[in-house]
Amino acid sequence: MVSEIAQALEVWLLGERAGTLWLKGGELQFQYNALCIGQPGAIPLSQSLPLQAEPFADQICRPFFSGLLPEGQLRQRIAQQCQISQSNDFGLLAAIGGDCAGAVSLAAGDQATVPAAVEWLEPDQLIGLLDELPQRPMLAQRDGLRLSLAGAQDKLPVVFDGRRIGLPRGDAASTHILKPAIAAVEASVINEVFCMALGQAMGLKVADAEILMAGDRQVLLVRRYDRRLGEGKQELRLHQEDFCQALGVPPELKYQNEGGPDLQACFGLLRRATRPSAPQVLRLLDAVVFNALIGNHDAHAKNFSLLYAGSTPILAPLYDLLCTAIYPTLTAKMAMKLGSKYSFSEVQVRHWDRFAEAAGLSQAQTRKRVVRLAERVPPIARRLQAERPYQDQALIERIVSLIEQRCALTLRRFCES
């Protein structure tokens, strides 16, 4: 019980103490604050952690809290920087869990409250930080910064006022995510900004993204959808959680072939969590079709989120849209099956029907939306290519050509069925 805690972190949600996370016998335990449970309109940390008085054991609460942390080599480098075991979720959250995705923050009970402030960066300082980021992800252990974002790609939560980049200090909320180019992925910044813009041009809800120049290099600047301006132009946090967190699946199992969520589980989650669910379900259907048509094979369950922006959660704007299919060194296997197929080239009309049935969708409506998107994406992609002067036109041409091929293949198969 909490009275026996030797190591504890207070868990804050929307500026209120939501509960306590502690270690017991090397395992995580979480318990909601009784006052939090009794508040009118109180929201849980996660769909997988409903409001209750009893504490949650490690197996139940670890997926949510581990899901707040970076993954893979980023996690390993942060652990080395902080001199913490890579497997120590609690220690890593204590070190970098000050500004997480959504409206969650973790702090030791005796940790002094630091007033909100922004450390504005000069252009040469920003370049220096970008150089430092591969060796010090999230700038861990740098002058008391405690920043965390999930994912396996280098990124940094920052404040952007339209002109300057700054680092959030104390209780200040970051407003944007800065994503440098992925070293092993050619022109990843241009690829992602194009795919994000294409999603918006298609009428999908997609996070705003733009290219920022830092010296002679391009970085992606993504506006956080889990932030909003309050009174006095103060940046306020909105709560969010990714689908793995909401389904109680640890981040290391995010891919379906590792036992992670499939599309049936994702659609089921939306139906349970949202009211009315029909608009959110259709948005997810469009997102699934769009990702397939643009060749985004990395659309796993951590790349979809619930956003708690009102009285009921909604599907968060799309993010991490990247045409991975143009890179021969990246897998051609989709993160989640369509029907029974991981390979897009093998997806026939019957597999779309099987996907629709498993996801609880109308087969006729699913067919109609697949055909409609396949008809609309290529001309809109061509228009976007012509309207915007992207630096790497050869890469954009490869992306658009691939999209045209995938859409033509899809339409041909529907015509033949």
Contacts in CASP RR format, 6 or more apart in sequence:
PFRMAT RR
TARGET T0000
AUTHOR 0000-0000-0000
METHOD contacts of the structure
MODEL  1
MVSEIAQALEVWLLGERAGTLWLKGGELQFQYNALCIGQPGAIPLSQSLP
LQAEPFADQICRPFFSGLLPEGQLRQRIAQQCQISQSNDFGLLAAIGGDC
AGAVSLAAGDQATVPAAVEWLEPDQLIGLLDELPQRPMLAQRDGLRLSLA
GAQDKLPVVFDGRRIGLPRGDAASTHILKPAIAAVEASVINEVFCMALGQ
AMGLKVADAEILMAGDRQVLLVRRYDRRLGEGKQELRLHQEDFCQALGVP
PELKYQNEGGPDLQACFGLLRRATRPSAPQVLRLLDAVVFNALIGNHDAH
AKNFSLLYAGSTPILAPLYDLLCTAIYPTLTAKMAMKLGSKYSFSEVQVR
HWDRFAEAAGLSQAQTRKRVVRLAERVPPIARRLQAERPYQDQALIERIV
SLIEQRCALTLRRFCES
1 55 0 8 1.000
2 8 0 8 1.000
2 20 0 8 1.000
2 22 0 8 1.000
2 31 0 8 1.000
2 55 0 8 1.000
4 24 0 8 1.000
5 20 0 8 1.000
5 22 0 8 1.000
5 24 0 8 1.000
6 22 0 8 1.000
6 23 0 8 1.000
7 22 0 8 1.000
7 23 0 8 1.000
7 90 0 8 1.000
8 20 0 8 1.000
8 21 0 8 1.000
8 22 0 8 1.000
8 108 0 8 1.000
8 109 0 8 1.000
9 20 0 8 1.000
9 21 0 8 1.000
9 22 0 8 1.000
9 90 0 8 1.000
9 93 0 8 1.000
9 94 0 8 1.000
9 106 0 8 1.000
9 107 0 8 1.000
9 108 0 8 1.000
9 109 0 8 1.000
10 17 0 8 1.000
10 19 0 8 1.000
10 20 0 8 1.000
10 106 0 8 1.000
10 107 0 8 1.000
10 108 0 8 1.000
10 109 0 8 1.000
11 17 0 8 1.000
11 18 0 8 1.000
11 19 0 8 1.000
11 20 0 8 1.000
11 21 0 8 1.000
11 30 0 8 1.000
11 45 0 8 1.000
11 104 0 8 1.000
11 105 0 8 1.000
11 106 0 8 1.000
12 18 0 8 1.000
12 104 0 8 1.000
12 105 0 8 1.000
12 106 0 8 1.000
12 107 0 8 1.000
13 36 0 8 1.000
13 43 0 8 1.000
13 45 0 8 1.000
13 103 0 8 1.000
13 104 0 8 1.000
13 239 0 8 1.000
14 43 0 8 1.000
14 103 0 8 1.000
14 237 0 8 1.000
14 239 0 8 1.000
15 103 0 8 1.000
15 105 0 8 1.000
15 237 0 8 1.000
16 36 0 8 1.000
16 39 0 8 1.000
17 33 0 8 1.000
17 35 0 8 1.000
17 36 0 8 1.000
18 32 0 8 1.000
18 33 0 8 1.000
18 36 0 8 1.000
18 45 0 8 1.000
19 30 0 8 1.000
19 31 0 8 1.000
19 32 0 8 1.000
19 33 0 8 1.000
19 36 0 8 1.000
20 30 0 8 1.000
20 31 0 8 1.000
20 33 0 8 1.000
21 28 0 8 1.000
21 29 0 8 1.000
21 30 0 8 1.000
21 61 0 8 1.000
21 65 0 8 1.000
21 90 0 8 1.000
21 93 0 8 1.000
21 106 0 8 1.000
22 28 0 8 1.000
22 29 0 8 1.000
22 30 0 8 1.000
23 29 0 8 1.000
23 90 0 8 1.000
27 57 0 8 1.000
27 58 0 8 1.000
28 58 0 8 1.000
28 61 0 8 1.000
28 62 0 8 1.000
28 65 0 8 1.000
28 89 0 8 1.000
28 90 0 8 1.000
29 55 0 8 1.000
29 56 0 8 1.000
29 57 0 8 1.000
29 58 0 8 1.000
29 61 0 8 1.000
30 45 0 8 1.000
30 49 0 8 1.000
30 55 0 8 1.000
30 56 0 8 1.000
30 61 0 8 1.000
30 65 0 8 1.000
31 53 0 8 1.000
31 54 0 8 1.000
31 55 0 8 1.000
31 56 0 8 1.000
32 51 0 8 1.000
32 52 0 8 1.000
32 53 0 8 1.000
34 53 0 8 1.000
36 42 0 8 1.000
36 51 0 8 1.000
37 51 0 8 1.000
37 52 0 8 1.000
37 53 0 8 1.000
42 51 0 8 1.000
43 239 0 8 1.000
43 308 0 8 1.000
44 50 0 8 1.000
44 51 0 8 1.000
45 64 0 8 1.000
45 104 0 8 1.000
45 241 0 8 1.000
46 64 0 8 1.000
46 241 0 8 1.000
46 245 0 8 1.000
46 246 0 8 1.000
46 248 0 8 1.000
47 241 0 8 1.000
47 246 0 8 1.000
47 247 0 8 1.000
47 269 0 8 1.000
47 272 0 8 1.000
47 273 0 8 1.000
47 306 0 8 1.000
47 313 0 8 1.000
48 60 0 8 1.000
48 63 0 8 1.000
48 64 0 8 1.000
48 245 0 8 1.000
48 246 0 8 1.000
48 247 0 8 1.000
48 248 0 8 1.000
49 56 0 8 1.000
49 60 0 8 1.000
49 61 0 8 1.000
49 64 0 8 1.000
60 248 0 8 1.000
62 89 0 8 1.000
62 250 0 8 1.000
63 244 0 8 1.000
63 245 0 8 1.000
63 247 0 8 1.000
63 248 0 8 1.000
63 249 0 8 1.000
63 250 0 8 1.000
63 251 0 8 1.000
64 241 0 8 1.000
64 245 0 8 1.000
64 248 0 8 1.000
65 89 0 8 1.000
65 93 0 8 1.000
66 89 0 8 1.000
66 250 0 8 1.000
66 251 0 8 1.000
67 150 0 8 1.000
67 242 0 8 1.000
67 244 0 8 1.000
67 245 0 8 1.000
67 250 0 8 1.000
67 251 0 8 1.000
67 302 0 8 1.000
68 93 0 8 1.000
68 97 0 8 1.000
68 100 0 8 1.000
68 101 0 8 1.000
68 104 0 8 1.000
68 148 0 8 1.000
68 150 0 8 1.000
69 75 0 8 1.000
69 89 0 8 1.000
69 92 0 8 1.000
69 93 0 8 1.000
69 96 0 8 1.000
69 148 0 8 1.000
69 150 0 8 1.000
69 251 0 8 1.000
70 78 0 8 1.000
70 137 0 8 1.000
70 138 0 8 1.000
70 148 0 8 1.000
70 149 0 8 1.000
70 150 0 8 1.000
70 151 0 8 1.000
70 152 0 8 1.000
71 150 0 8 1.000
71 151 0 8 1.000
71 152 0 8 1.000
71 251 0 8 1.000
71 252 0 8 1.000
72 152 0 8 1.000
73 152 0 8 1.000
74 137 0 8 1.000
74 138 0 8 1.000
74 151 0 8 1.000
74 152 0 8 1.000
74 153 0 8 1.000
74 154 0 8 1.000
75 86 0 8 1.000
75 92 0 8 1.000
76 86 0 8 1.000
77 134 0 8 1.000
77 135 0 8 1.000
77 136 0 8 1.000
77 137 0 8 1.000
78 92 0 8 1.000
78 95 0 8 1.000
78 96 0 8 1.000
78 137 0 8 1.000
78 138 0 8 1.000
78 140 0 8 1.000
79 85 0 8 1.000
79 86 0 8 1.000
79 88 0 8 1.000
79 92 0 8 1.000
81 136 0 8 1.000
81 137 0 8 1.000
81 140 0 8 1.000
81 141 0 8 1.000
82 91 0 8 1.000
82 92 0 8 1.000
82 95 0 8 1.000
82 96 0 8 1.000
82 140 0 8 1.000
82 141 0 8 1.000
84 91 0 8 1.000
84 92 0 8 1.000
84 95 0 8 1.000
92 148 0 8 1.000
93 106 0 8 1.000
93 148 0 8 1.000
94 106 0 8 1.000
94 108 0 8 1.000
95 140 0 8 1.000
95 141 0 8 1.000
95 146 0 8 1.000
96 138 0 8 1.000
96 140 0 8 1.000
96 146 0 8 1.000
96 147 0 8 1.000
96 148 0 8 1.000
97 105 0 8 1.000
97 106 0 8 1.000
97 107 0 8 1.000
97 146 0 8 1.000
97 147 0 8 1.000
97 148 0 8 1.000
98 105 0 8 1.000
98 106 0 8 1.000
98 107 0 8 1.000
98 146 0 8 1.000
98 147 0 8 1.000
98 148 0 8 1.000
99 105 0 8 1.000
99 146 0 8 1.000
99 147 0 8 1.000
99 148 0 8 1.000
99 157 0 8 1.000
99 168 0 8 1.000
99 172 0 8 1.000
99 173 0 8 1.000
99 174 0 8 1.000
100 106 0 8 1.000
100 148 0 8 1.000
100 149 0 8 1.000
101 148 0 8 1.000
101 149 0 8 1.000
101 150 0 8 1.000
101 226 0 8 1.000
101 240 0 8 1.000
101 241 0 8 1.000
101 242 0 8 1.000
102 226 0 8 1.000
102 237 0 8 1.000
102 238 0 8 1.000
102 239 0 8 1.000
102 240 0 8 1.000
102 241 0 8 1.000
103 226 0 8 1.000
103 237 0 8 1.000
103 238 0 8 1.000
103 239 0 8 1.000
103 240 0 8 1.000
103 308 0 8 1.000
104 239 0 8 1.000
105 171 0 8 1.000
113 170 0 8 1.000
113 171 0 8 1.000
114 169 0 8 1.000
114 170 0 8 1.000
114 171 0 8 1.000
115 170 0 8 1.000
115 171 0 8 1.000
116 168 0 8 1.000
116 169 0 8 1.000
116 170 0 8 1.000
116 171 0 8 1.000
116 172 0 8 1.000
116 173 0 8 1.000
117 169 0 8 1.000
117 170 0 8 1.000
117 172 0 8 1.000
118 159 0 8 1.000
118 166 0 8 1.000
118 167 0 8 1.000
118 168 0 8 1.000
118 169 0 8 1.000
118 172 0 8 1.000
119 166 0 8 1.000
119 167 0 8 1.000
119 169 0 8 1.000
120 164 0 8 1.000
120 165 0 8 1.000
120 166 0 8 1.000
121 129 0 8 1.000
121 164 0 8 1.000
121 165 0 8 1.000
121 166 0 8 1.000
121 167 0 8 1.000
123 214 0 8 1.000
123 215 0 8 1.000
126 165 0 8 1.000
126 214 0 8 1.000
127 214 0 8 1.000
127 215 0 8 1.000
127 217 0 8 1.000
129 139 0 8 1.000
129 156 0 8 1.000
130 180 0 8 1.000
130 214 0 8 1.000
130 217 0 8 1.000
130 219 0 8 1.000
132 139 0 8 1.000
133 139 0 8 1.000
133 154 0 8 1.000
133 156 0 8 1.000
133 180 0 8 1.000
134 154 0 8 1.000
134 183 0 8 1.000
136 142 0 8 1.000
137 154 0 8 1.000
138 145 0 8 1.000
138 147 0 8 1.000
138 148 0 8 1.000
138 149 0 8 1.000
138 156 0 8 1.000
138 157 0 8 1.000
139 145 0 8 1.000
139 147 0 8 1.000
139 156 0 8 1.000
139 167 0 8 1.000
145 167 0 8 1.000
145 169 0 8 1.000
147 156 0 8 1.000
147 157 0 8 1.000
147 168 0 8 1.000
147 174 0 8 1.000
149 155 0 8 1.000
149 157 0 8 1.000
149 177 0 8 1.000
150 242 0 8 1.000
150 251 0 8 1.000
150 302 0 8 1.000
151 251 0 8 1.000
151 302 0 8 1.000
153 179 0 8 1.000
153 182 0 8 1.000
154 179 0 8 1.000
154 180 0 8 1.000
154 182 0 8 1.000
155 177 0 8 1.000
155 178 0 8 1.000
155 179 0 8 1.000
155 180 0 8 1.000
156 177 0 8 1.000
156 178 0 8 1.000
157 168 0 8 1.000
157 174 0 8 1.000
157 176 0 8 1.000
157 177 0 8 1.000
157 178 0 8 1.000
157 224 0 8 1.000
158 165 0 8 1.000
158 166 0 8 1.000
158 167 0 8 1.000
158 168 0 8 1.000
158 174 0 8 1.000
158 175 0 8 1.000
158 176 0 8 1.000
158 177 0 8 1.000
158 178 0 8 1.000
159 165 0 8 1.000
159 166 0 8 1.000
159 167 0 8 1.000
159 168 0 8 1.000
159 172 0 8 1.000
159 174 0 8 1.000
159 175 0 8 1.000
159 176 0 8 1.000
159 235 0 8 1.000
160 166 0 8 1.000
160 175 0 8 1.000
160 176 0 8 1.000
160 221 0 8 1.000
165 178 0 8 1.000
165 212 0 8 1.000
168 174 0 8 1.000
172 235 0 8 1.000
173 227 0 8 1.000
173 235 0 8 1.000
173 236 0 8 1.000
173 237 0 8 1.000
174 224 0 8 1.000
174 227 0 8 1.000
175 223 0 8 1.000
175 224 0 8 1.000
175 227 0 8 1.000
175 235 0 8 1.000
176 221 0 8 1.000
176 222 0 8 1.000
176 223 0 8 1.000
176 224 0 8 1.000
177 221 0 8 1.000
177 222 0 8 1.000
177 224 0 8 1.000
178 212 0 8 1.000
178 219 0 8 1.000
178 220 0 8 1.000
178 221 0 8 1.000
179 189 0 8 1.000
179 192 0 8 1.000
179 219 0 8 1.000
179 220 0 8 1.000
179 221 0 8 1.000
179 222 0 8 1.000
180 189 0 8 1.000
180 217 0 8 1.000
180 219 0 8 1.000
180 220 0 8 1.000
181 187 0 8 1.000
181 188 0 8 1.000
181 189 0 8 1.000
181 217 0 8 1.000
181 218 0 8 1.000
181 219 0 8 1.000
182 188 0 8 1.000
184 329 0 8 1.000
185 191 0 8 1.000
185 322 0 8 1.000
185 327 0 8 1.000
185 330 0 8 1.000
186 327 0 8 1.000
186 395 0 8 1.000
187 392 0 8 1.000
187 395 0 8 1.000
188 322 0 8 1.000
189 211 0 8 1.000
189 218 0 8 1.000
189 219 0 8 1.000
189 220 0 8 1.000
190 211 0 8 1.000
190 218 0 8 1.000
190 390 0 8 1.000
190 391 0 8 1.000
190 392 0 8 1.000
190 395 0 8 1.000
190 396 0 8 1.000
191 322 0 8 1.000
191 323 0 8 1.000
191 326 0 8 1.000
191 395 0 8 1.000
191 399 0 8 1.000
192 209 0 8 1.000
192 220 0 8 1.000
192 320 0 8 1.000
192 321 0 8 1.000
192 322 0 8 1.000
193 209 0 8 1.000
193 210 0 8 1.000
193 211 0 8 1.000
193 220 0 8 1.000
194 323 0 8 1.000
194 384 0 8 1.000
194 385 0 8 1.000
194 388 0 8 1.000
194 390 0 8 1.000
194 396 0 8 1.000
194 399 0 8 1.000
195 294 0 8 1.000
195 296 0 8 1.000
195 321 0 8 1.000
195 322 0 8 1.000
195 323 0 8 1.000
195 399 0 8 1.000
196 206 0 8 1.000
196 207 0 8 1.000
196 208 0 8 1.000
196 209 0 8 1.000
196 222 0 8 1.000
196 318 0 8 1.000
196 319 0 8 1.000
196 321 0 8 1.000
197 209 0 8 1.000
197 384 0 8 1.000
197 388 0 8 1.000
198 294 0 8 1.000
198 321 0 8 1.000
198 377 0 8 1.000
198 380 0 8 1.000
198 381 0 8 1.000
198 384 0 8 1.000
199 206 0 8 1.000
199 290 0 8 1.000
199 318 0 8 1.000
199 321 0 8 1.000
200 206 0 8 1.000
200 208 0 8 1.000
201 380 0 8 1.000
201 383 0 8 1.000
201 384 0 8 1.000
202 290 0 8 1.000
202 373 0 8 1.000
202 376 0 8 1.000
202 377 0 8 1.000
202 380 0 8 1.000
204 283 0 8 1.000
204 286 0 8 1.000
204 287 0 8 1.000
204 290 0 8 1.000
204 318 0 8 1.000
205 283 0 8 1.000
205 315 0 8 1.000
205 317 0 8 1.000
205 318 0 8 1.000
206 317 0 8 1.000
206 318 0 8 1.000
206 319 0 8 1.000
206 321 0 8 1.000
207 222 0 8 1.000
207 223 0 8 1.000
207 224 0 8 1.000
207 225 0 8 1.000
207 317 0 8 1.000
207 318 0 8 1.000
207 319 0 8 1.000
208 222 0 8 1.000
208 223 0 8 1.000
209 220 0 8 1.000
209 221 0 8 1.000
209 222 0 8 1.000
209 223 0 8 1.000
210 220 0 8 1.000
210 221 0 8 1.000
211 218 0 8 1.000
211 219 0 8 1.000
211 220 0 8 1.000
211 221 0 8 1.000
212 218 0 8 1.000
212 219 0 8 1.000
212 220 0 8 1.000
212 221 0 8 1.000
213 219 0 8 1.000
218 391 0 8 1.000
222 319 0 8 1.000
225 238 0 8 1.000
225 240 0 8 1.000
225 307 0 8 1.000
225 316 0 8 1.000
225 317 0 8 1.000
225 319 0 8 1.000
226 237 0 8 1.000
226 238 0 8 1.000
226 239 0 8 1.000
226 240 0 8 1.000
226 307 0 8 1.000
226 316 0 8 1.000
227 235 0 8 1.000
227 236 0 8 1.000
227 237 0 8 1.000
227 238 0 8 1.000
228 235 0 8 1.000
228 236 0 8 1.000
228 238 0 8 1.000
228 309 0 8 1.000
229 235 0 8 1.000
229 236 0 8 1.000
230 236 0 8 1.000
238 307 0 8 1.000
238 308 0 8 1.000
238 309 0 8 1.000
239 307 0 8 1.000
239 308 0 8 1.000
240 305 0 8 1.000
240 306 0 8 1.000
240 307 0 8 1.000
240 308 0 8 1.000
240 316 0 8 1.000
241 305 0 8 1.000
241 306 0 8 1.000
242 301 0 8 1.000
242 302 0 8 1.000
242 303 0 8 1.000
242 304 0 8 1.000
242 305 0 8 1.000
242 306 0 8 1.000
243 261 0 8 1.000
243 265 0 8 1.000
243 266 0 8 1.000
243 269 0 8 1.000
243 301 0 8 1.000
243 302 0 8 1.000
243 304 0 8 1.000
243 305 0 8 1.000
243 306 0 8 1.000
244 250 0 8 1.000
244 251 0 8 1.000
244 253 0 8 1.000
244 254 0 8 1.000
244 260 0 8 1.000
244 261 0 8 1.000
244 301 0 8 1.000
244 302 0 8 1.000
246 269 0 8 1.000
246 273 0 8 1.000
246 306 0 8 1.000
247 261 0 8 1.000
247 265 0 8 1.000
247 269 0 8 1.000
247 301 0 8 1.000
249 260 0 8 1.000
249 261 0 8 1.000
249 301 0 8 1.000
251 302 0 8 1.000
252 258 0 8 1.000
253 259 0 8 1.000
253 260 0 8 1.000
254 260 0 8 1.000
254 261 0 8 1.000
254 300 0 8 1.000
254 301 0 8 1.000
254 302 0 8 1.000
254 335 0 8 1.000
255 300 0 8 1.000
255 335 0 8 1.000
256 262 0 8 1.000
256 300 0 8 1.000
256 335 0 8 1.000
256 336 0 8 1.000
256 337 0 8 1.000
257 333 0 8 1.000
257 342 0 8 1.000
260 301 0 8 1.000
261 269 0 8 1.000
261 300 0 8 1.000
261 301 0 8 1.000
261 336 0 8 1.000
262 336 0 8 1.000
262 337 0 8 1.000
262 358 0 8 1.000
263 288 0 8 1.000
263 336 0 8 1.000
263 337 0 8 1.000
263 338 0 8 1.000
263 355 0 8 1.000
263 358 0 8 1.000
263 359 0 8 1.000
264 358 0 8 1.000
264 359 0 8 1.000
264 360 0 8 1.000
265 301 0 8 1.000
266 284 0 8 1.000
266 301 0 8 1.000
266 304 0 8 1.000
266 336 0 8 1.000
266 359 0 8 1.000
267 281 0 8 1.000
267 284 0 8 1.000
267 359 0 8 1.000
267 360 0 8 1.000
267 361 0 8 1.000
268 359 0 8 1.000
269 306 0 8 1.000
270 277 0 8 1.000
270 280 0 8 1.000
270 281 0 8 1.000
270 284 0 8 1.000
270 315 0 8 1.000
271 277 0 8 1.000
271 281 0 8 1.000
273 306 0 8 1.000
273 312 0 8 1.000
273 313 0 8 1.000
274 280 0 8 1.000
274 306 0 8 1.000
274 312 0 8 1.000
274 313 0 8 1.000
274 314 0 8 1.000
274 315 0 8 1.000
275 312 0 8 1.000
280 314 0 8 1.000
280 315 0 8 1.000
281 361 0 8 1.000
282 369 0 8 1.000
283 315 0 8 1.000
284 304 0 8 1.000
284 315 0 8 1.000
285 359 0 8 1.000
285 361 0 8 1.000
285 366 0 8 1.000
285 369 0 8 1.000
286 369 0 8 1.000
286 373 0 8 1.000
287 299 0 8 1.000
287 304 0 8 1.000
287 315 0 8 1.000
287 318 0 8 1.000
288 299 0 8 1.000
288 338 0 8 1.000
288 355 0 8 1.000
289 369 0 8 1.000
289 370 0 8 1.000
289 373 0 8 1.000
289 374 0 8 1.000
290 296 0 8 1.000
290 373 0 8 1.000
290 377 0 8 1.000
291 299 0 8 1.000
291 321 0 8 1.000
292 334 0 8 1.000
292 338 0 8 1.000
292 344 0 8 1.000
292 347 0 8 1.000
292 406 0 8 1.000
293 373 0 8 1.000
293 374 0 8 1.000
293 377 0 8 1.000
293 403 0 8 1.000
293 406 0 8 1.000
293 407 0 8 1.000
293 410 0 8 1.000
294 321 0 8 1.000
294 323 0 8 1.000
294 377 0 8 1.000
294 399 0 8 1.000
294 403 0 8 1.000
294 406 0 8 1.000
295 323 0 8 1.000
295 324 0 8 1.000
295 325 0 8 1.000
295 326 0 8 1.000
295 344 0 8 1.000
295 402 0 8 1.000
295 403 0 8 1.000
295 406 0 8 1.000
296 321 0 8 1.000
296 322 0 8 1.000
296 323 0 8 1.000
296 324 0 8 1.000
296 325 0 8 1.000
297 324 0 8 1.000
297 325 0 8 1.000
297 330 0 8 1.000
297 331 0 8 1.000
297 332 0 8 1.000
297 333 0 8 1.000
297 334 0 8 1.000
297 335 0 8 1.000
297 344 0 8 1.000
298 320 0 8 1.000
298 322 0 8 1.000
298 324 0 8 1.000
298 335 0 8 1.000
299 320 0 8 1.000
299 334 0 8 1.000
299 335 0 8 1.000
299 336 0 8 1.000
300 335 0 8 1.000
300 336 0 8 1.000
301 335 0 8 1.000
301 336 0 8 1.000
303 319 0 8 1.000
303 320 0 8 1.000
303 335 0 8 1.000
304 315 0 8 1.000
304 316 0 8 1.000
304 318 0 8 1.000
305 315 0 8 1.000
305 316 0 8 1.000
305 319 0 8 1.000
306 313 0 8 1.000
306 314 0 8 1.000
306 315 0 8 1.000
306 316 0 8 1.000
307 313 0 8 1.000
307 314 0 8 1.000
307 315 0 8 1.000
307 316 0 8 1.000
307 317 0 8 1.000
323 399 0 8 1.000
323 402 0 8 1.000
323 403 0 8 1.000
324 330 0 8 1.000
324 331 0 8 1.000
325 332 0 8 1.000
325 344 0 8 1.000
325 402 0 8 1.000
325 406 0 8 1.000
326 395 0 8 1.000
326 398 0 8 1.000
326 399 0 8 1.000
326 402 0 8 1.000
332 343 0 8 1.000
332 344 0 8 1.000
332 345 0 8 1.000
333 342 0 8 1.000
333 343 0 8 1.000
334 342 0 8 1.000
334 343 0 8 1.000
334 344 0 8 1.000
337 355 0 8 1.000
338 344 0 8 1.000
338 347 0 8 1.000
338 351 0 8 1.000
338 352 0 8 1.000
338 355 0 8 1.000
339 347 0 8 1.000
339 351 0 8 1.000
339 352 0 8 1.000
339 354 0 8 1.000
339 355 0 8 1.000
339 358 0 8 1.000
340 351 0 8 1.000
340 354 0 8 1.000
341 347 0 8 1.000
341 351 0 8 1.000
344 406 0 8 1.000
345 409 0 8 1.000
347 410 0 8 1.000
348 413 0 8 1.000
348 417 0 8 1.000
349 367 0 8 1.000
349 413 0 8 1.000
349 414 0 8 1.000
349 417 0 8 1.000
350 417 0 8 1.000
352 363 0 8 1.000
352 366 0 8 1.000
352 367 0 8 1.000
352 370 0 8 1.000
353 363 0 8 1.000
353 366 0 8 1.000
353 367 0 8 1.000
355 361 0 8 1.000
355 366 0 8 1.000
356 362 0 8 1.000
356 363 0 8 1.000
356 365 0 8 1.000
356 366 0 8 1.000
356 367 0 8 1.000
357 363 0 8 1.000
367 414 0 8 1.000
370 410 0 8 1.000
370 414 0 8 1.000
371 410 0 8 1.000
371 411 0 8 1.000
371 414 0 8 1.000
374 407 0 8 1.000
374 410 0 8 1.000
374 411 0 8 1.000
374 414 0 8 1.000
375 407 0 8 1.000
375 411 0 8 1.000
377 403 0 8 1.000
377 407 0 8 1.000
378 400 0 8 1.000
378 403 0 8 1.000
378 404 0 8 1.000
378 407 0 8 1.000
378 408 0 8 1.000
381 399 0 8 1.000
381 400 0 8 1.000
381 403 0 8 1.000
381 404 0 8 1.000
382 400 0 8 1.000
385 393 0 8 1.000
385 396 0 8 1.000
385 397 0 8 1.000
385 400 0 8 1.000
390 396 0 8 1.000
END
